[in-house]
């Protein structure tokens, strides 16, 4: 395998991971907005409309999970490069802003934050 191919694969994977992160964050915001206006029934209807319009499926339960996560931490000042996995971990806490502050102050990566949250839960 040539090094150009290798470098192209690295860039392509990087782009895919970034797109996944953005998709997860945006889907949480959209699901939250729909749920606020139309409730859980709105998420069911939205999932049906997505499938009917695009042929792509997303379950109402998945939309509820994204909305729940967004509702827990979407209002916080999150680091721009925080991963969705770290956002999910933060959403399980009573004091996510304190953890974000510690993450920033100590220079933790998203992986380090998730690890420390898990450790704190035993």
C-alpha positions in Angstrom: 0.0 0.0 0.0 1.4 3.4 -1.0 1.8 6.1 1.6 -0.6 8.4 -0.4 -3.3 5.8 0.0 -2.6 5.4 3.7 -2.8 9.2 4.2 -6.0 9.4 2.2 -7.5 6.6 4.4 -6.5 8.5 7.5 -8.1 11.7 6.3 -11.2 9.9 5.2 -11.7 8.2 8.5 -11.0 11.5 10.3 -13.7 13.2 8.2 -16.2 10.3 8.9 -15.6 10.5 12.7 -16.1 14.3 12.6 -19.3 13.9 10.6 -20.6 11.4 13.1 -19.9 13.7 16.0 -21.7 16.6 14.4 -24.6 14.4 13.4 -25.1 13.1 16.9 -25.0 16.6 18.4 -27.3 18.1 15.8 -29.8 15.1 16.1 -30.0 15.7 19.8 -30.9 19.4 19.2 -33.5 18.6 16.6 -35.1 15.8 18.6 -35.2 18.1 21.7 -36.9 20.9 19.8 -39.5 18.5 18.4 -40.2 16.9 21.8 -40.6 20.4 23.4 -43.3 21.4 20.9 -45.0 18.1 20.1 -44.0 15.7 23.0 -43.1 12.1 22.6 -45.8 11.6 20.0 -44.0 14.2 17.8 -40.9 12.1 17.9 -42.9 9.1 16.7 -44.4 11.1 13.9 -41.0 12.6 13.0 -39.4 9.1 12.8 -42.2 7.9 10.5 -41.9 11.0 8.3 -38.1 10.5 8.0 -38.7 6.9 6.9 -41.4 7.8 4.5 -39.6 10.8 3.0 -36.0 9.4 2.8 -36.3 5.7 3.3 -34.0 5.9 6.3 -35.1 4.6 9.6 -34.5 6.1 13.1 -36.5 4.8 16.0 -38.5 7.1 18.3 -36.6 5.6 21.2 -33.3 6.7 19.7 -34.7 10.2 19.1 -35.9 10.3 22.8 -32.4 9.3 23.9 -30.7 12.0 21.8 -33.3 14.5 23.1 -32.7 13.5 26.7 -28.9 13.9 26.4 -29.3 17.3 24.7 -31.8 18.5 27.4 -29.4 17.5 30.1 -26.3 19.3 28.8 -27.1 21.2 25.6 -27.4 24.5 27.6 -23.9 24.2 29.0 -20.8 25.8 27.6 -19.2 22.6 26.2 -15.7 22.5 24.7 -16.0 22.6 20.9 -14.0 19.4 20.5 -15.8 17.3 23.1 -17.0 13.9 21.8 -20.6 12.8 21.9 -19.5 9.9 24.1 -18.3 12.4 26.7 -21.5 14.4 26.3 -23.5 11.2 27.1 -21.3 10.6 30.2 -21.8 14.2 31.4 -25.6 13.9 30.9 -25.7 11.1 33.5 -24.4 13.4 36.2 -26.0 15.8 38.6 -23.2 18.3 38.3 -22.0 18.2 34.7 -20.7 21.8 34.7 -18.3 21.0 37.5 -16.9 18.2 35.4 -16.6 20.4 32.4 -14.7 23.0 34.4 -12.3 20.3 35.7 -11.9 18.9 32.2 -10.8 22.3 30.9 -8.7 23.3 34.0 -6.8 20.0 33.9 -6.6 19.7 30.1 -8.4 16.3 30.0 -9.4 14.8 26.7 -12.9 13.5 26.1 -11.6 10.0 26.7 -10.0 11.0 30.0 -13.3 12.7 31.1 -15.3 9.5 30.3 -12.8 7.4 32.2 -12.9 9.6 35.3 -16.7 9.8 35.3 -16.8 6.0 35.2 -14.3 5.7 38.0 -16.3 8.2 40.1 -19.4 5.9 39.8 -17.4 2.9 41.0 
